[in-house]
């Protein structure tokens, strides 16, 4: 429950400050953190559809919604044998390597 609250607070703060003002590293950190949070929920048995339904409706159609979708896709593409810290590290490092 605590991680869900943290995710919503992070989503709200990112949404309110605007994605365009963030550096590429900050965006990678956000994507990695969201993916790690979603991954923990996946390990608890939540499905992709359940996680999508948990997305607050005010984010639908925003740039942030695309980041949420990316984090969700990454979550379900990660090996289930990893822990959430490994997932976050892998996503962050991969993101940094692929910055245009």
PDB file as gemmi writes it, atoms N, CA and C in Angstrom:
CRYST1    1.000    1.000    1.000  90.00  90.00  90.00 P 1                      
ATOM      1  N   UNK A   1       0.822  -1.193   0.000  1.00  0.00           N  
ATOM      2  CA  UNK A   1       0.000   0.000   0.000  1.00  0.00           C  
ATOM      3  C   UNK A   1       0.866   1.257   0.000  1.00  0.00           C  
ATOM      4  N   UNK A   2       1.969   1.230   0.776  1.00  0.00           N  
ATOM      5  CA  UNK A   2       2.843   2.394   0.860  1.00  0.00           C  
ATOM      6  C   UNK A   2       3.437   2.720  -0.510  1.00  0.00           C  
ATOM      7  N   UNK A   3       3.870   1.686  -1.257  1.00  0.00           N  
ATOM      8  CA  UNK A   3       4.457   1.937  -2.567  1.00  0.00           C  
ATOM      9  C   UNK A   3       3.426   2.503  -3.540  1.00  0.00           C  
ATOM     10  N   UNK A   4       2.166   2.121  -3.403  1.00  0.00           N  
ATOM     11  CA  UNK A   4       1.114   2.674  -4.257  1.00  0.00           C  
ATOM     12  C   UNK A   4       0.952   4.165  -3.992  1.00  0.00           C  
ATOM     13  N   UNK A   5       0.965   4.520  -2.721  1.00  0.00           N  
ATOM     14  CA  UNK A   5       0.842   5.929  -2.360  1.00  0.00           C  
ATOM     15  C   UNK A   5       2.030   6.719  -2.879  1.00  0.00           C  
ATOM     16  N   UNK A   6       3.228   6.149  -2.731  1.00  0.00           N  
ATOM     17  CA  UNK A   6       4.426   6.820  -3.225  1.00  0.00           C  
ATOM     18  C   UNK A   6       4.339   7.003  -4.729  1.00  0.00           C  
ATOM     19  N   UNK A   7       3.892   5.977  -5.443  1.00  0.00           N  
ATOM     20  CA  UNK A   7       3.764   6.066  -6.900  1.00  0.00           C  
ATOM     21  C   UNK A   7       2.812   7.175  -7.306  1.00  0.00           C  
ATOM     22  N   UNK A   8       1.683   7.269  -6.629  1.00  0.00           N  
ATOM     23  CA  UNK A   8       0.708   8.305  -6.964  1.00  0.00           C  
ATOM     24  C   UNK A   8       1.279   9.694  -6.677  1.00  0.00           C  
ATOM     25  N   UNK A   9       1.994   9.838  -5.556  1.00  0.00           N  
ATOM     26  CA  UNK A   9       2.611  11.128  -5.228  1.00  0.00           C  
ATOM     27  C   UNK A   9       3.660  11.497  -6.265  1.00  0.00           C  
ATOM     28  N   UNK A  10       4.479  10.519  -6.656  1.00  0.00           N  
ATOM     29  CA  UNK A  10       5.495  10.775  -7.680  1.00  0.00           C  
ATOM     30  C   UNK A  10       4.822  11.152  -8.993  1.00  0.00           C  
ATOM     31  N   UNK A  11       3.781  10.404  -9.368  1.00  0.00           N  
ATOM     32  CA  UNK A  11       3.082  10.707 -10.617  1.00  0.00           C  
ATOM     33  C   UNK A  11       2.497  12.114 -10.587  1.00  0.00           C  
ATOM     34  N   UNK A  12       1.894  12.484  -9.464  1.00  0.00           N  
ATOM     35  CA  UNK A  12       1.298  13.801  -9.359  1.00  0.00           C  
ATOM     36  C   UNK A  12       2.354  14.895  -9.441  1.00  0.00           C  
ATOM     37  N   UNK A  13       3.480  14.711  -8.734  1.00  0.00           N  
ATOM     38  CA  UNK A  13       4.511  15.752  -8.741  1.00  0.00           C  
ATOM     39  C   UNK A  13       5.140  15.889 -10.115  1.00  0.00           C  
ATOM     40  N   UNK A  14       5.350  14.776 -10.798  1.00  0.00           N  
ATOM     41  CA  UNK A  14       5.909  14.828 -12.147  1.00  0.00           C  
ATOM     42  C   UNK A  14       4.922  15.490 -13.100  1.00  0.00           C  
ATOM     43  N   UNK A  15       3.653  15.102 -12.986  1.00  0.00           N  
ATOM     44  CA  UNK A  15       2.630  15.665 -13.849  1.00  0.00           C  
ATOM     45  C   UNK A  15       2.527  17.169 -13.650  1.00  0.00           C  
ATOM     46  N   UNK A  16       2.577  17.625 -12.400  1.00  0.00           N  
ATOM     47  CA  UNK A  16       2.396  19.045 -12.109  1.00  0.00           C  
ATOM     48  C   UNK A  16       3.608  19.881 -12.515  1.00  0.00           C  
ATOM     49  N   UNK A  17       4.810  19.295 -12.523  1.00  0.00           N  
ATOM     50  CA  UNK A  17       5.989  20.063 -12.904  1.00  0.00           C  
ATOM     51  C   UNK A  17       6.242  20.017 -14.407  1.00  0.00           C  
ATOM     52  N   UNK A  18       5.689  19.047 -15.073  1.00  0.00           N  
ATOM     53  CA  UNK A  18       5.843  18.937 -16.520  1.00  0.00           C  
ATOM     54  C   UNK A  18       7.023  18.067 -16.893  1.00  0.00           C  
ATOM     55  N   UNK A  19       6.816  17.178 -17.824  1.00  0.00           N  
ATOM     56  CA  UNK A  19       7.868  16.269 -18.253  1.00  0.00           C  
ATOM     57  C   UNK A  19       8.936  16.957 -19.071  1.00  0.00           C  
ATOM     58  N   UNK A  20       8.584  17.976 -19.798  1.00  0.00           N  
ATOM     59  CA  UNK A  20       9.533  18.620 -20.691  1.00  0.00           C  
ATOM     60  C   UNK A  20      10.622  19.354 -19.932  1.00  0.00           C  
ATOM     61  N   UNK A  21      10.371  19.727 -18.701  1.00  0.00           N  
ATOM     62  CA  UNK A  21      11.353  20.449 -17.907  1.00  0.00           C  
ATOM     63  C   UNK A  21      12.376  19.504 -17.280  1.00  0.00           C  
ATOM     64  N   UNK A  22      12.158  18.226 -17.369  1.00  0.00           N  
ATOM     65  CA  UNK A  22      13.052  17.261 -16.751  1.00  0.00           C  
ATOM     66  C   UNK A  22      14.220  16.920 -17.658  1.00  0.00           C  
ATOM     67  N   UNK A  23      15.360  16.635 -17.030  1.00  0.00           N  
ATOM     68  CA  UNK A  23      16.504  16.162 -17.790  1.00  0.00           C  
ATOM     69  C   UNK A  23      16.267  14.714 -18.187  1.00  0.00           C  
ATOM     70  N   UNK A  24      17.056  14.240 -19.120  1.00  0.00           N  
ATOM     71  CA  UNK A  24      16.932  12.847 -19.554  1.00  0.00           C  
ATOM     72  C   UNK A  24      17.209  11.899 -18.388  1.00  0.00           C  
ATOM     73  N   UNK A  25      18.164  12.237 -17.539  1.00  0.00           N  
ATOM     74  CA  UNK A  25      18.477  11.382 -16.395  1.00  0.00           C  
ATOM     75  C   UNK A  25      17.294  11.322 -15.423  1.00  0.00           C  
ATOM     76  N   UNK A  26      16.640  12.443 -15.198  1.00  0.00           N  
ATOM     77  CA  UNK A  26      15.478  12.453 -14.313  1.00  0.00           C  
ATOM     78  C   UNK A  26      14.350  11.604 -14.887  1.00  0.00           C  
ATOM     79  N   UNK A  27      14.153  11.678 -16.192  1.00  0.00           N  
ATOM     80  CA  UNK A  27      13.120  10.855 -16.818  1.00  0.00           C  
ATOM     81  C   UNK A  27      13.463   9.375 -16.686  1.00  0.00           C  
ATOM     82  N   UNK A  28      14.748   9.041 -16.850  1.00  0.00           N  
ATOM     83  CA  UNK A  28      15.169   7.643 -16.681  1.00  0.00           C  
ATOM     84  C   UNK A  28      14.929   7.184 -15.245  1.00  0.00           C  
ATOM     85  N   UNK A  29      15.221   8.042 -14.288  1.00  0.00           N  
ATOM     86  CA  UNK A  29      14.979   7.704 -12.882  1.00  0.00           C  
ATOM     87  C   UNK A  29      13.489   7.448 -12.644  1.00  0.00           C  
ATOM     88  N   UNK A  30      12.658   8.290 -13.229  1.00  0.00           N  
ATOM     89  CA  UNK A  30      11.218   8.147 -13.043  1.00  0.00           C  
ATOM     90  C   UNK A  30      10.713   6.852 -13.689  1.00  0.00           C  
ATOM     91  N   UNK A  31      11.149   6.569 -14.894  1.00  0.00           N  
ATOM     92  CA  UNK A  31      10.738   5.344 -15.584  1.00  0.00           C  
ATOM     93  C   UNK A  31      11.183   4.120 -14.791  1.00  0.00           C  
ATOM     94  N   UNK A  32      12.414   4.147 -14.300  1.00  0.00           N  
ATOM     95  CA  UNK A  32      12.946   3.018 -13.532  1.00  0.00           C  
ATOM     96  C   UNK A  32      12.173   2.832 -12.227  1.00  0.00           C  
ATOM     97  N   UNK A  33      11.873   3.922 -11.542  1.00  0.00           N  
ATOM     98  CA  UNK A  33      11.139   3.830 -10.273  1.00  0.00           C  
ATOM     99  C   UNK A  33       9.722   3.310 -10.495  1.00  0.00           C  
ATOM    100  N   UNK A  34       9.056   3.819 -11.527  1.00  0.00           N  
ATOM    101  CA  UNK A  34       7.702   3.338 -11.823  1.00  0.00           C  
ATOM    102  C   UNK A  34       7.706   1.858 -12.194  1.00  0.00           C  
ATOM    103  N   UNK A  35       8.685   1.473 -13.009  1.00  0.00           N  
ATOM    104  CA  UNK A  35       8.780   0.076 -13.418  1.00  0.00           C  
ATOM    105  C   UNK A  35       8.994  -0.810 -12.197  1.00  0.00           C  
ATOM    106  N   UNK A  36       9.871  -0.393 -11.293  1.00  0.00           N  
ATOM    107  CA  UNK A  36      10.130  -1.153 -10.078  1.00  0.00           C  
ATOM    108  C   UNK A  36       8.873  -1.273  -9.219  1.00  0.00           C  
ATOM    109  N   UNK A  37       8.141  -0.173  -9.081  1.00  0.00           N  
ATOM    110  CA  UNK A  37       6.890  -0.209  -8.306  1.00  0.00           C  
ATOM    111  C   UNK A  37       5.876  -1.157  -8.946  1.00  0.00           C  
ATOM    112  N   UNK A  38       5.700  -1.033 -10.254  1.00  0.00           N  
ATOM    113  CA  UNK A  38       4.760  -1.917 -10.949  1.00  0.00           C  
ATOM    114  C   UNK A  38       5.218  -3.380 -10.846  1.00  0.00           C  
ATOM    115  N   UNK A  39       6.540  -3.591 -10.915  1.00  0.00           N  
ATOM    116  CA  UNK A  39       7.086  -4.941 -10.826  1.00  0.00           C  
ATOM    117  C   UNK A  39       6.749  -5.579  -9.475  1.00  0.00           C  
ATOM    118  N   UNK A  40       6.822  -4.804  -8.398  1.00  0.00           N  
ATOM    119  CA  UNK A  40       6.454  -5.324  -7.077  1.00  0.00           C  
ATOM    120  C   UNK A  40       4.990  -5.764  -7.062  1.00  0.00           C  
ATOM    121  N   UNK A  41       4.139  -4.973  -7.719  1.00  0.00           N  
ATOM    122  CA  UNK A  41       2.717  -5.340  -7.796  1.00  0.00           C  
ATOM    123  C   UNK A  41       2.526  -6.595  -8.650  1.00  0.00           C  
ATOM    124  N   UNK A  42       3.326  -6.700  -9.704  1.00  0.00           N  
ATOM    125  CA  UNK A  42       3.266  -7.902 -10.550  1.00  0.00           C  
ATOM    126  C   UNK A  42       3.629  -9.131  -9.726  1.00  0.00           C  
ATOM    127  N   UNK A  43       4.663  -9.027  -8.895  1.00  0.00           N  
ATOM    128  CA  UNK A  43       5.081 -10.148  -8.064  1.00  0.00           C  
ATOM    129  C   UNK A  43       4.011 -10.517  -7.030  1.00  0.00           C  
ATOM    130  N   UNK A  44       3.176  -9.539  -6.684  1.00  0.00           N  
ATOM    131  CA  UNK A  44       2.075  -9.804  -5.760  1.00  0.00           C  
ATOM    132  C   UNK A  44       0.877 -10.438  -6.466  1.00  0.00           C  
ATOM    133  N   UNK A  45       0.978 -10.571  -7.789  1.00  0.00           N  
ATOM    134  CA  UNK A  45      -0.077 -11.251  -8.532  1.00  0.00           C  
ATOM    135  C   UNK A  45      -0.974 -10.356  -9.362  1.00  0.00           C  
ATOM    136  N   UNK A  46      -0.706  -9.051  -9.383  1.00  0.00           N  
ATOM    137  CA  UNK A  46      -1.549  -8.162 -10.191  1.00  0.00           C  
ATOM    138  C   UNK A  46      -1.255  -8.375 -11.676  1.00  0.00           C  
ATOM    139  N   UNK A  47      -2.291  -8.241 -12.478  1.00  0.00           N  
ATOM    140  CA  UNK A  47      -2.156  -8.382 -13.928  1.00  0.00           C  
ATOM    141  C   UNK A  47      -1.930  -7.015 -14.568  1.00  0.00           C  
ATOM    142  N   UNK A  48      -1.562  -7.046 -15.828  1.00  0.00           N  
ATOM    143  CA  UNK A  48      -1.363  -5.809 -16.579  1.00  0.00           C  
ATOM    144  C   UNK A  48      -2.642  -4.982 -16.594  1.00  0.00           C  
ATOM    145  N   UNK A  49      -3.764  -5.632 -16.826  1.00  0.00           N  
ATOM    146  CA  UNK A  49      -5.042  -4.914 -16.858  1.00  0.00           C  
ATOM    147  C   UNK A  49      -5.367  -4.276 -15.516  1.00  0.00           C  
ATOM    148  N   UNK A  50      -5.093  -4.985 -14.429  1.00  0.00           N  
ATOM    149  CA  UNK A  50      -5.352  -4.418 -13.100  1.00  0.00           C  
ATOM    150  C   UNK A  50      -4.487  -3.185 -12.851  1.00  0.00           C  
ATOM    151  N   UNK A  51      -3.224  -3.254 -13.252  1.00  0.00           N  
ATOM    152  CA  UNK A  51      -2.334  -2.114 -13.052  1.00  0.00           C  
ATOM    153  C   UNK A  51      -2.756  -0.924 -13.925  1.00  0.00           C  
ATOM    154  N   UNK A  52      -3.196  -1.213 -15.139  1.00  0.00           N  
ATOM    155  CA  UNK A  52      -3.674  -0.131 -16.007  1.00  0.00           C  
ATOM    156  C   UNK A  52      -4.916   0.537 -15.407  1.00  0.00           C  
ATOM    157  N   UNK A  53      -5.787  -0.265 -14.822  1.00  0.00           N  
ATOM    158  CA  UNK A  53      -7.006   0.281 -14.222  1.00  0.00           C  
ATOM    159  C   UNK A  53      -6.705   1.137 -12.996  1.00  0.00           C  
ATOM    160  N   UNK A  54      -5.566   0.899 -12.351  1.00  0.00           N  
ATOM    161  CA  UNK A  54      -5.173   1.679 -11.174  1.00  0.00           C  
ATOM    162  C   UNK A  54      -4.638   3.064 -11.527  1.00  0.00           C  
ATOM    163  N   UNK A  55      -4.386   3.309 -12.816  1.00  0.00           N  
ATOM    164  CA  UNK A  55      -3.875   4.610 -13.238  1.00  0.00           C  
ATOM    165  C   UNK A  55      -4.964   5.664 -13.056  1.00  0.00           C  
ATOM    166  N   UNK A  56      -4.650   6.737 -12.332  1.00  0.00           N  
ATOM    167  CA  UNK A  56      -5.655   7.793 -12.123  1.00  0.00           C  
ATOM    168  C   UNK A  56      -6.148   8.358 -13.459  1.00  0.00           C  
ATOM    169  N   UNK A  57      -7.437   8.565 -13.599  1.00  0.00           N  
ATOM    170  CA  UNK A  57      -7.999   9.010 -14.869  1.00  0.00           C  
ATOM    171  C   UNK A  57      -7.467  10.371 -15.335  1.00  0.00           C  
ATOM    172  N   UNK A  58      -7.009  11.198 -14.413  1.00  0.00           N  
ATOM    173  CA  UNK A  58      -6.511  12.513 -14.826  1.00  0.00           C  
ATOM    174  C   UNK A  58      -5.213  12.437 -15.625  1.00  0.00           C  
ATOM    175  N   UNK A  59      -4.555  11.280 -15.626  1.00  0.00           N  
ATOM    176  CA  UNK A  59      -3.324  11.130 -16.403  1.00  0.00           C  
ATOM    177  C   UNK A  59      -3.579  10.635 -17.820  1.00  0.00           C  
ATOM    178  N   UNK A  60      -4.767  10.135 -18.090  1.00  0.00           N  
ATOM    179  CA  UNK A  60      -5.082   9.588 -19.412  1.00  0.00           C  
ATOM    180  C   UNK A  60      -4.961  10.687 -20.464  1.00  0.00           C  
ATOM    181  N   UNK A  61      -4.229  10.347 -21.533  1.00  0.00           N  
ATOM    182  CA  UNK A  61      -4.052  11.294 -22.627  1.00  0.00           C  
ATOM    183  C   UNK A  61      -2.926  12.292 -22.426  1.00  0.00           C  
ATOM    184  N   UNK A  62      -2.137  12.119 -21.379  1.00  0.00           N  
ATOM    185  CA  UNK A  62      -1.020  13.037 -21.124  1.00  0.00           C  
ATOM    186  C   UNK A  62       0.300  12.387 -21.523  1.00  0.00           C  
ATOM    187  N   UNK A  63       1.360  13.190 -21.556  1.00  0.00           N  
ATOM    188  CA  UNK A  63       2.694  12.643 -21.791  1.00  0.00           C  
ATOM    189  C   UNK A  63       3.052  11.640 -20.703  1.00  0.00           C  
ATOM    190  N   UNK A  64       2.617  11.921 -19.491  1.00  0.00           N  
ATOM    191  CA  UNK A  64       2.931  11.028 -18.394  1.00  0.00           C  
ATOM    192  C   UNK A  64       2.269   9.663 -18.572  1.00  0.00           C  
ATOM    193  N   UNK A  65       1.114   9.626 -19.199  1.00  0.00           N  
ATOM    194  CA  UNK A  65       0.437   8.346 -19.456  1.00  0.00           C  
ATOM    195  C   UNK A  65       1.294   7.463 -20.357  1.00  0.00           C  
ATOM    196  N   UNK A  66       2.000   8.072 -21.292  1.00  0.00           N  
ATOM    197  CA  UNK A  66       2.900   7.293 -22.162  1.00  0.00           C  
ATOM    198  C   UNK A  66       4.050   6.693 -21.353  1.00  0.00           C  
ATOM    199  N   UNK A  67       4.527   7.441 -20.365  1.00  0.00           N  
ATOM    200  CA  UNK A  67       5.596   6.919 -19.514  1.00  0.00           C  
ATOM    201  C   UNK A  67       5.056   5.781 -18.644  1.00  0.00           C  
ATOM    202  N   UNK A  68       3.847   5.931 -18.160  1.00  0.00           N  
ATOM    203  CA  UNK A  68       3.222   4.851 -17.381  1.00  0.00           C  
ATOM    204  C   UNK A  68       3.100   3.606 -18.252  1.00  0.00           C  
ATOM    205  N   UNK A  69       2.637   3.763 -19.491  1.00  0.00           N  
ATOM    206  CA  UNK A  69       2.503   2.620 -20.403  1.00  0.00           C  
ATOM    207  C   UNK A  69       3.859   1.961 -20.659  1.00  0.00           C  
ATOM    208  N   UNK A  70       4.899   2.771 -20.844  1.00  0.00           N  
ATOM    209  CA  UNK A  70       6.241   2.229 -21.048  1.00  0.00           C  
ATOM    210  C   UNK A  70       6.677   1.427 -19.825  1.00  0.00           C  
ATOM    211  N   UNK A  71       6.480   1.994 -18.637  1.00  0.00           N  
ATOM    212  CA  UNK A  71       6.863   1.296 -17.401  1.00  0.00           C  
ATOM    213  C   UNK A  71       6.084  -0.010 -17.245  1.00  0.00           C  
ATOM    214  N   UNK A  72       4.820   0.001 -17.614  1.00  0.00           N  
ATOM    215  CA  UNK A  72       4.015  -1.225 -17.535  1.00  0.00           C  
ATOM    216  C   UNK A  72       4.524  -2.285 -18.509  1.00  0.00           C  
ATOM    217  N   UNK A  73       4.848  -1.882 -19.728  1.00  0.00           N  
ATOM    218  CA  UNK A  73       5.376  -2.844 -20.704  1.00  0.00           C  
ATOM    219  C   UNK A  73       6.705  -3.416 -20.222  1.00  0.00           C  
ATOM    220  N   UNK A  74       7.556  -2.549 -19.682  1.00  0.00           N  
ATOM    221  CA  UNK A  74       8.841  -3.020 -19.160  1.00  0.00           C  
ATOM    222  C   UNK A  74       8.632  -3.994 -17.995  1.00  0.00           C  
ATOM    223  N   UNK A  75       7.680  -3.676 -17.150  1.00  0.00           N  
ATOM    224  CA  UNK A  75       7.385  -4.521 -15.985  1.00  0.00           C  
ATOM    225  C   UNK A  75       7.102  -5.951 -16.401  1.00  0.00           C  
ATOM    226  N   UNK A  76       6.286  -6.116 -17.428  1.00  0.00           N  
ATOM    227  CA  UNK A  76       5.882  -7.458 -17.825  1.00  0.00           C  
ATOM    228  C   UNK A  76       6.856  -8.098 -18.814  1.00  0.00           C  
ATOM    229  N   UNK A  77       7.939  -7.402 -19.133  1.00  0.00           N  
ATOM    230  CA  UNK A  77       8.966  -8.006 -19.972  1.00  0.00           C  
ATOM    231  C   UNK A  77      10.179  -8.435 -19.144  1.00  0.00           C  
ATOM    232  N   UNK A  78      10.197  -8.095 -17.855  1.00  0.00           N  
ATOM    233  CA  UNK A  78      11.327  -8.421 -16.991  1.00  0.00           C  
ATOM    234  C   UNK A  78      11.215  -9.859 -16.480  1.00  0.00           C  
ATOM    235  N   UNK A  79      12.369 -10.484 -16.299  1.00  0.00           N  
ATOM    236  CA  UNK A  79      12.439 -11.843 -15.763  1.00  0.00           C  
ATOM    237  C   UNK A  79      11.887 -11.855 -14.342  1.00  0.00           C  
ATOM    238  N   UNK A  80      11.035 -12.807 -14.057  1.00  0.00           N  
ATOM    239  CA  UNK A  80      10.379 -12.891 -12.745  1.00  0.00           C  
ATOM    240  C   UNK A  80      11.337 -13.270 -11.615  1.00  0.00           C  
ATOM    241  N   UNK A  81      12.547 -13.690 -11.950  1.00  0.00           N  
ATOM    242  CA  UNK A  81      13.499 -14.084 -10.905  1.00  0.00           C  
ATOM    243  C   UNK A  81      14.233 -12.880 -10.310  1.00  0.00           C  
ATOM    244  N   UNK A  82      14.060 -11.705 -10.898  1.00  0.00           N  
ATOM    245  CA  UNK A  82      14.738 -10.507 -10.396  1.00  0.00           C  
ATOM    246  C   UNK A  82      13.994  -9.932  -9.199  1.00  0.00           C  
ATOM    247  N   UNK A  83      14.721  -9.159  -8.390  1.00  0.00           N  
ATOM    248  CA  UNK A  83      14.041  -8.413  -7.334  1.00  0.00           C  
ATOM    249  C   UNK A  83      13.813  -6.987  -7.834  1.00  0.00           C  
ATOM    250  N   UNK A  84      13.042  -6.204  -7.091  1.00  0.00           N  
ATOM    251  CA  UNK A  84      12.668  -4.875  -7.571  1.00  0.00           C  
ATOM    252  C   UNK A  84      13.868  -3.949  -7.724  1.00  0.00           C  
ATOM    253  N   UNK A  85      14.906  -4.101  -6.889  1.00  0.00           N  
ATOM    254  CA  UNK A  85      16.105  -3.263  -7.033  1.00  0.00           C  
ATOM    255  C   UNK A  85      16.848  -3.578  -8.322  1.00  0.00           C  
ATOM    256  N   UNK A  86      16.923  -4.863  -8.662  1.00  0.00           N  
ATOM    257  CA  UNK A  86      17.574  -5.250  -9.909  1.00  0.00           C  
ATOM    258  C   UNK A  86      16.808  -4.718 -11.111  1.00  0.00           C  
ATOM    259  N   UNK A  87      15.494  -4.769 -11.040  1.00  0.00           N  
ATOM    260  CA  UNK A  87      14.666  -4.244 -12.126  1.00  0.00           C  
ATOM    261  C   UNK A  87      14.920  -2.742 -12.293  1.00  0.00           C  
ATOM    262  N   UNK A  88      14.876  -2.018 -11.194  1.00  0.00           N  
ATOM    263  CA  UNK A  88      15.079  -0.568 -11.258  1.00  0.00           C  
ATOM    264  C   UNK A  88      16.451  -0.234 -11.841  1.00  0.00           C  
ATOM    265  N   UNK A  89      17.486  -0.943 -11.407  1.00  0.00           N  
ATOM    266  CA  UNK A  89      18.839  -0.696 -11.904  1.00  0.00           C  
ATOM    267  C   UNK A  89      18.939  -0.998 -13.391  1.00  0.00           C  
ATOM    268  N   UNK A  90      18.399  -2.133 -13.806  1.00  0.00           N  
ATOM    269  CA  UNK A  90      18.469  -2.509 -15.223  1.00  0.00           C  
ATOM    270  C   UNK A  90      17.737  -1.500 -16.100  1.00  0.00           C  
ATOM    271  N   UNK A  91      16.560  -1.086 -15.682  1.00  0.00           N  
ATOM    272  CA  UNK A  91      15.787  -0.135 -16.488  1.00  0.00           C  
ATOM    273  C   UNK A  91      16.501   1.202 -16.548  1.00  0.00           C  
ATOM    274  N   UNK A  92      17.007   1.679 -15.426  1.00  0.00           N  
ATOM    275  CA  UNK A  92      17.698   2.968 -15.395  1.00  0.00           C  
ATOM    276  C   UNK A  92      18.931   2.943 -16.298  1.00  0.00           C  
ATOM    277  N   UNK A  93      19.767   1.911 -16.166  1.00  0.00           N  
ATOM    278  CA  UNK A  93      20.985   1.828 -16.971  1.00  0.00           C  
ATOM    279  C   UNK A  93      20.667   1.701 -18.458  1.00  0.00           C  
ATOM    280  N   UNK A  94      19.668   0.912 -18.786  1.00  0.00           N  
ATOM    281  CA  UNK A  94      19.265   0.762 -20.181  1.00  0.00           C  
ATOM    282  C   UNK A  94      18.737   2.081 -20.751  1.00  0.00           C  
ATOM    283  N   UNK A  95      17.956   2.767 -19.949  1.00  0.00           N  
ATOM    284  CA  UNK A  95      17.412   4.054 -20.369  1.00  0.00           C  
ATOM    285  C   UNK A  95      18.541   5.038 -20.660  1.00  0.00           C  
ATOM    286  N   UNK A  96      19.521   5.125 -19.756  1.00  0.00           N  
ATOM    287  CA  UNK A  96      20.637   6.052 -19.951  1.00  0.00           C  
ATOM    288  C   UNK A  96      21.430   5.717 -21.205  1.00  0.00           C  
ATOM    289  N   UNK A  97      21.620   4.422 -21.472  1.00  0.00           N  
ATOM    290  CA  UNK A  97      22.351   3.997 -22.663  1.00  0.00           C  
ATOM    291  C   UNK A  97      21.613   4.362 -23.956  1.00  0.00           C  
ATOM    292  N   UNK A  98      20.317   4.485 -23.883  1.00  0.00           N  
ATOM    293  CA  UNK A  98      19.525   4.705 -25.097  1.00  0.00           C  
ATOM    294  C   UNK A  98      18.981   6.116 -25.247  1.00  0.00           C  
ATOM    295  N   UNK A  99      19.546   7.039 -24.499  1.00  0.00           N  
ATOM    296  CA  UNK A  99      19.113   8.438 -24.644  1.00  0.00           C  
ATOM    297  C   UNK A  99      19.572   8.942 -26.001  1.00  0.00           C  
ATOM    298  N   UNK A 100      18.657   9.505 -26.773  1.00  0.00           N  
ATOM    299  CA  UNK A 100      19.040   9.998 -28.108  1.00  0.00           C  
ATOM    300  C   UNK A 100      19.956  11.195 -28.038  1.00  0.00           C  
TER     301      UNK A 100                                                      
END                                                                             
